[in-house]
Amino acid sequence: MNAADIAEMQKTYLIPTYAPQLALVKGSGTKVWDAEGNEYLDFLAGIAVLNVGHCHPNVVKAIQDQAATLMHVSNLYYNEKQPQLAKALAEKAGGGKCFFCNSGAEANEGLIKLARLWGSDKGKFKVITMKNSFHGRTLATLTATGQEKVQKGFAPLPEGFAYAEFNNLDSVKAAITEQTAAVLVEAVQGEGGIIPADPEFISGLRALCDEKDILLMFDEVQAGVGRTGKWFSFQHYDVQPDAFSLAKGLGNGFPIGALVAAPKLANIFQPGHHATTFGGTPLACAAALAVLETIEQEKLLENAAAMGELLLNKLQAIAEQYDWIEGARGCGLMVGLVLNDSALPLQKKLQEKGLLTLATAVRVLRMLPPLTVTTEEIEQAVAWIAEACAELDTQ
Ligand SMILES: *Cc1c(COP(=O)(O)O)cnc(C)c1O
């Protein structure tokens, strides 16, 4: 099918929740190709999903082998891949236990339920989240998301949420009541515009939560699994969470989410409290195990840190040349170029040149390349960005 046929058929049969502009048909590493055969550097990576790149041979093989052996059994039975993956994650997290699900929103729902169950006999149920955050699209997680645009039209929203200002500890303090069970935060806001938390904010949250007997939970759905140059983004801050969520990068495109609970919370959920049919299938866990092994074997945490720094420095140099670019910011391979105005024209121009990025929070050009990205690919991308900025400047 050509791109026009695909678009026409989509228009007829798909509920129009998305507005895609490009039909992609093939991927390998950082590269993808569209239905017309044009090649692109994929600096979006399925929104931080393809952490080891498109169709990494280790992940392809793990999925193919597991698919031909045992795909699914139900959680009524053991499947050895599930505890193997849980062990690998718990070791990286500094202890704890896992529950597997299928998406980021579902992992965050799990965190919210866990906090409520933990607090149920103390009368604590409220979860404080940050303004400008993003936690998902289910009813509970869109309520947790501190952005009106995702909540509008879906009232009545579930009860039990309160909002505070990101990077403002006093605002969190002011939101705490006797009923507060947990604080849920992204250490690096992604959808909100690639905004890393201040170290004092995160250490302050940890101390505040300890003092008030409140859980500190991190949403690592976008920033986790090596994206920022550490396994989990909270590891930049020298704190231990009480629980955190994972999804996007965990299966490199095979859907899997996880809730990781520190020892303190590891046995709150008991049989009957929480479940999902597809969570932790042998197939999903095999894909995720291959992802974690590949990140280790190919030293991708180190590469993400080095390539992230390279990209950030080069973007900062570009930003200095134009008064309509405010600057660049990021953490590892979560990088944003912050403009004064909409980033959409720049995103479009870059796509024409062969670079996929995403305009986020209106005026931030978000880049999330695979952790396997090379120096040459960063240099090519930056050359296109420099060209596109020069072209936009003269318009
Ligand atoms: C994408 C995202 C989610 C939602 O994940 P889904 O898999 O789309 O449900 C939640 N939190 C953060 C930080 C995200 O980036």
The ligand as an ORCA input file, in Angstrom:
! r2SCAN-3c Opt
* xyz 0 1
  C       3.949      7.722     28.095
  C       3.902      7.991     29.543
  C       2.902      7.407     30.343
  C       1.775      6.599     29.764
  O       2.222      5.406     29.216
  P       1.225      4.585     28.238
  O       2.010      3.341     27.931
  O       0.998      5.443     27.050
  O       0.000      4.307     28.998
  C       2.959      7.627     31.706
  N       3.933      8.367     32.250
  C       4.904      8.947     31.519
  C       5.970      9.744     32.195
  C       4.919      8.783     30.142
  O       5.855      9.381     29.403
*
